[in-house]
Amino acid sequence: MGVRRAIGTWAGTTAARRAAPVMAARGANQFIGRAIDGFPGFPGALEIARRHLDRTGDVDRAVRDVTEQHIRLAGVQGFVTNIGGVVTMPVSVPANIAGIAVLHLRMAAAIAHLRGYDITDQRVRVAALLTLLGKDGVETAQRGRDIPGTPFDVATGINVPEPAVAERAVTAVSTQLVARIGGKHATLTVARRVPVLGGAVSAGVDAFSTYAIGRFANREFPPNVTVERA
């Protein structure tokens, strides 16, 4: 697999297919780092998790509140596009898709931290990234041998994923994210021409996808897991 690779096409329309993005390895690392560690104006997963845990004093409530916060942010018209504009990466992913991906990855990493996983560990970071595939996406990627296992398998594995594994994971996530979110947004072209309606429908798509990823991350990072590694 080359350093650069075409990562799929937009679903649904010819125009979408023309917009197929290409991600560089360094762009993928930058994306993961900024989404999890944060950047000016966008607190990282650790800070977000601590804020909610300090306020609630209960891990499960904090996990729920983290998810609900990100659902609300995803539903704010223009918010995810602005995130995409702030996160500069050598990757031609549309701003709204880059933004929602950053939001989803921060949420997943915050949930992992609250459940006791070390989000500085490359295993956990790759696992958090894999949650963006969703349950069906993970199963598809496993059948194609693009990823070595579920997010839980990767997070609790003995060995740190090799660079090639991380690259395949990024490719699988990027392909499915662009196809899923990009395809859905492509179908909203007509709706967006109607004032208010377009924004409401688009925000609803982003909010629902965030809810689904939050539930999946909640399942893949269960509490009270003791990991013993060589």
Secondary structure, 3 states (H helix, E strand, C coil): CCCEEECCCCCCCHHHHHCCCEEEHHHHHHHHHHHHHEECCEECHHHHHHHHHHHHCCHHHHHHHHHHHHHHHHHCCCHHHHHHHHCCCCECCCHHHHHHHHHHHHHHHHHHHHCCCCCCCHHHHHHHHHHHHHHHHHHHHHHCCCCCCCHHHHHCCCCCCCHHHHHHHHHHHHHHHHHHHHHHHHCCHHHHCCCCHHHHHHHHHHHHHHHHHHHHHHHHCCCCCCCCCC
